[in-house]
Every structure is written in structure tokens, then in C-alpha cells.
């Protein structure tokens, strides 16, 4: 963990520091701000290849269902099928090319070419929908065209998942807003018991001893954090999670904190340091649950002597290396990883 502090800074200046540090490292070491997601690239390419191979099987059944009621059989039906196959063939060829291109990383390196081809194929299929039957060759109905459209959108979505885009600006979003997007807009208005039950029904791992804020954080950890692939600063966390941070002036239930999440995990937390000795003592006493021996009196006395405003960050070097190098396991970036005894 790399820790850094800035006198007269705050969580906003520390977010800028994290952005600059990570993008500078990526540009200097990798010479790019677009990073492949390790093993996911291979899995994504396999899924895309399967989608193309199944495309014909997805379209033709609907196509046949359209032909049969019209009594189209024999040579006219074959001509219609051949026309569809000729339109789809460039997609097969392109994805064969992508699968063989092991040096360029993944699908996203061909994104402009693929998107252009998908658009071209869509136009050609649309022309069959709009055309009139000619010489006994029947045109497409809307159903198979819609199936192609769904598949094209799925391809684009998979392409986005196999890369991390570090280009600025990075997204900033409040913790509570993410919770409400996932768990419902009423999450913070229902009772604590209802929140616990709802989290349990969603599949979050809730311990019997969990406090209310821990229930909410369990939802964040299981259902939200893993989806934050591109850099995202999650801000204004509950005050119970970071007792050494300064309270948010616009919402005293939260603190001036951020978690920088990339590739589905926290890379760097940071916050505005709490320099008010009275507020800090109150927070630590609540955390200690009334047990005086748990209080760090030396720290509190030092704070009473005076501390300037400051911001702090902690960057997980191992996780940062995993992300930049496209590794899936922390063992792959640690010089001497701890192994299980034989």
C-alpha cells in the first residue's frame, strides 16, 4: 500500500492526484490508456465467436416460419437463404480474423471495423425487409432483423467489458445513489429490519451481528463494486465506514471519502482528514462502544494541539499492477507470493 498525504488538501484534490498518478503510470509503462482485462479478453472472443456461429441459426428459424405459411419451398426458398448467408458471411470472416489476431489484444482493437460492418449488415438486412418479393424470392420479416439487432448490441456490450478505459475524466458518483440504483429508491426510507430482509432476498451475505450500515455495504460489495470496470470514484460513504474522515457539510451521515474502483475492485481509497479533535473524539467513542481502553488518547491529544486541513490516499500497488498488466490473480504480481503448504 502506497500512502500519501497533502497538507491543506481534501478528498477532491486527492481524487485529482489518483487520476494523474494512475494515468501517468499507464502512459509511461504501457503507452496507452486502454487496458485489456486479462483473461477476460480470451473469454470474450470465444463468446463473440459463438455468437457469430449461432447467428444464422437464430435468424433462419424465424425466416423459415415466415416462408412456410406463404408456401415458399424449393429453389425460391434456397435463393432466399443464400441471400441471407451472403450478407452474413463478412461477419464470419471478420471474427475469424479477430480470433487469429493474438498480438493485438482483443475485440476492442477492431471496434471501429466491427461497428462499421455491423451497421452495413443491418442496412442490407433492412433492405430485405423493405423490399418487395421478386421472382419468387421472399424478403425478410421484422422478426429476424430484430434478432440481429439484439445480437449486434450484445456484441458491442461484450466488447466494452473486455477493456478498461483510463481516459479522463473519470466518473464520480455518490455511494447512496449507486445503492438506490441497485436496491431501489426507497432503500434509505424503509426500516433497518426491512433493509436487512431485502438485502438477504437479493442474495447478499449478511451476518447476524451486522449493523445497519454494514448491511448496506454488503449490497455495495456484492452487487455494485464488481460492475465498476472503468475508473469510478464512489464518494460520500457512510461515516461509520471511515471514522477518521471529515463529515460532509451537506450530509452529516456521510464523510468526505472516495473509493477509486477499477476493474471491479477498489484500487485507492482517500478522504479529507478529520482535524477537529472534538468531532474525532465523538466518532472514536461511538466506534469503541463506550470502552475507554480502545481510544487512542495519544492521537486525540496530538490532534488537540492543532492539525492543518489535509487529505490522504492509499493506493493498492498490487491491485494496480494486476489491473495494468491484465492479471487475474494477485499471486502473478507479487515477487514471493504466499503458497499453501504441501
N, C-alpha and C positions, 0 to 999 in steps of 0.2 A: 504494500500500500504506500503510495506517494502522497504525503500530506503537505499542504501549503496554506499559508495564512497571509492575509493582506490587511495591514493597518488602514483604518478609515475606508475599508471596503464593505460590501454587503453581498447578499446572495446573488444579486443581479450582476455585479461586477465579476463574481466568481463563475457565473454561467458563461460570461464572455471569455474568461480565462480558459475554461474547459474547452469551449469551441475552438479557440485559437490553438491550444496545445495539441488537441487530437487531429485537427485538420493539418497542422504543420507537420506532425509526425507522418501522417498518411501521405502527404505530398512529397516529403523528403525521402521516405523509405520506399513507398510503393509507386510514387509518381502518378497517383490517381486518387480521386475522391469517390470512386465507385468500387466497392469491395465485394468479391464473390463470397457467398455464405458457405464456404467449405463444402462438406459432403452433400449439402442440400442441392448443389448445382447438378451433381450426377443424378440424384433422385428426381429433380425437376425435369431434366432432359428425358429421363425414362418415362415419366408421366406424360410429357408432351408428345413423345414418340407414340405412346399408346393411344393418345387422343387422336392423332392423325390416322393411325392404322384403323381405328374404330369409326372414323368419320363416315366412311362410305356405308358401313353397316348401320349407322344411326340415321342416315338420310334415306337410303334406299327403301327400308320398310314403309316409311311414310309415303315415299314415291310410288311404291307398288300399290299401296292402299288407295292412292289417287287414280292409278291407271285401271285397276281391275273393274271398278264399277262402270268405267267408260268402255269396257270391252276391248281395251288395247292389249294385244298379245302379239307374239311372233316378232317379226322384223321391226315394226314400228317401236315396240317396247324396247328391243335391243338397241336401236338407234338412240332412243331417249336416254337409256342407261349409259351408253358410250359417251354421250354428250356431257353428262354429269361427271363421269370419270375423267374426261379430258380437262374439265375445268379444275378438278381437284388435284390432278397429277402434279402441278408445280409445288403444291404444299408438301406432298410426299417427298419430292426431290429435295426441297429446301431443308426439311427436317432430317433427311439422311445426311445432308451436308453438315448440319449443326452437330449431329451425333458423332461424326467423324472428326470434327474440329476440336481436338483435345487441347490445343495450345492457347485458345482464346478465352477459355474460362467457362462460358455458358451461353444460354439462350439470349440473355440480355445484350450480349455483344453484337448480336444480329438483329436487335429490336427494330430498327428502322426498316430493314429489309423485310422482316416478317410482317410488321404492321402494314407496310405498303402492299404486300402480297395478299394479306387477309382482306384488305379493302378492295383489291382488284377482283378477288374471287367472289366477294359479296356482291359486287356490281354485276358480275356475269350471272350469278345465280338469280339476282333480282331481275335481270333481263329476261330470264326464262319464265319468271312469274308473270311479268307484264306482257310477254309475247302471246300471240295467238297460235293455236295448233296449225301446223303446216305440213302437208304431205303425210299426214297420219302420225307425225311425231308430236307427242303431248308435252306441254310445258309443266313446270313445277307448280305445286300449290304453295301456300304460305307456310304450311307446317314444317317441311324440311328446311326451308330457308330460315325459319325461326330457330331450328335446332343448330344450324350452322352459326347463327348469330350468338347463341348461348356458348357454343364451343369456342368461338373466337374470343369472347370476353373472358372465358376461363383460361385460355392460353395467355392472355395479357396479364391476368391476375397472378398466374404461376410465375411468369417472368419477373414480376415485381418482387415476389417473395425470395428469389434466388440471389438477390443483390442487396447491398446496403449503400445508400446514397448519403455521403457525408457532406454534400454541398450545403453551404449556408443559404438562408437562415434555417436554424433548427427549430423544430416545433416546440412551443411552450403551452402547457395545458395544466389546469388545476386538478389536483388529486380528486376532489369531490365531484368535479364534472365527469371524470372518467368513471367513477363509481356509479353515478346516476345513469350514464350511457349504458353500462353493462347490467346493473342490478335494478334499474327503474328510477324514475324521477322522484318517487316517494320514499326512497331509501332512508333519508335523514329525517323524515317526518313520522315514520312508523316507530313503534316502541322497540326497545332493545331486544325484548323477547321475540318480537316479530322479525327483527333483523337476523337474529341467530337462526330462527327456523328457516327463513328464506335462504340464507347462506348455505345451510345444511341441505336444503332441497336442490340448490344449484350444484351441489357436489363439492363444496369447499370443505377442507379438513378443519373442523372446529373442535378444539379441546374443551373439556368441561370447565377448566379454570380460566378460559379466555375471557378477558374483559371486552367491553363493547367495541372499543377502538381496534382490538385485535381481531375481532370478527370481521370488521370492515377490511382490515389489512389482509386477512386471509383471502377475501374475494379478489382484492387487487393482485396479490401474489400469484394466485392460481389462474385467473381468467383475463387479467389485463396486461400485466408486465410481459408475459411471453409473446404478446402480439405487437409489442413496440419494437419493430425491426429497425426502421430508420431512426436516427437520433431524436430523442424526445426528452425535454425537461419537464418532469412532473413536479409541480410546485405546490406550496401551501399544504403541507402534510399536517395531520393531527398533532397537536402539541405534545401528546403523550409519547409519540414515537421518537422525538428528538428533544429531550429536556434541556439541552444546552443551547438551544436556538432562541432567537428573539421572537416574541409574539408578533403576528401580523397586525398592523394597526387597524385594518378594515375588518378583521375577523379574529377575535381573541381565542377562538377554539383551534386556530391553526398557527403555524410558525413559518418564518421566512426561510424555507428549506426547499431544495430541489434534489431530485434524483435524476441523474442523466442515464437514461435507458437506451441501449443499443443492442440489436440482435437478440432481443427478448430477455435481457438481463441488465441489472444495474452495473454501470461502469464507474460512475463517480457521483457520490453524494456531496452536497455542500450547503452551507447556510450562513446566515448572519449570526455572529456570536452574541449570546446574551451577556451584556455587560452591566446590567442593573442588578446589584447584589441582593436587593430585597426581593425582586421578582425571581431571581435564580434560587434563593433560599426557599421560597414558597414552592417552587416546582420540585426541587430535590426532596423537600419534606414530604410532599404528596407521593413522590415516587418511592420513598423509603417506607411509607406506610406507618409513620409515627415511630420508627426505630431510630433513635438518635445515633447509635453507633454506625449506621450506614451513611451518615452525612460526611462529606469531605470538608471538614472545617477549615483546613489549611487553604483549600481552594477558595472557599467563601470569604475568608479573612483577606486573602490577597485581592479578591475582587472588590472588597470594600475600600481598599486603598486606592482604587482607581484603575480603570481599563478603558482605552480608547475604543471607538467603534471598530469592528473588524469582521472580516469574512474568512471562511475556511473551506477547504475542499480536501477530499481524499480520493485519489484515483487508483483503482484496482489494476495494477500493472499486468497481472496475469490475465485478467479478463480482457484488457485492452489488447494484449498480444494475441489472444485467442481470436478476437474479432478481426484484427488487421491481417492475420495470417491465415484466416479461414479454417481454424482448427475447432474441433468439436469437443475435445477433452482438455482439461487443464493440465493433464499429465504431459501433453505434447508441447507445452511451452515452459515447463519447469525443468531446470537443469538436472536436479536429482529428485524426481517425484517419489512420494511415499508409496510403496507397494505392499500388497498383502503378503504376510509371511507364508512360506510354503508349508 
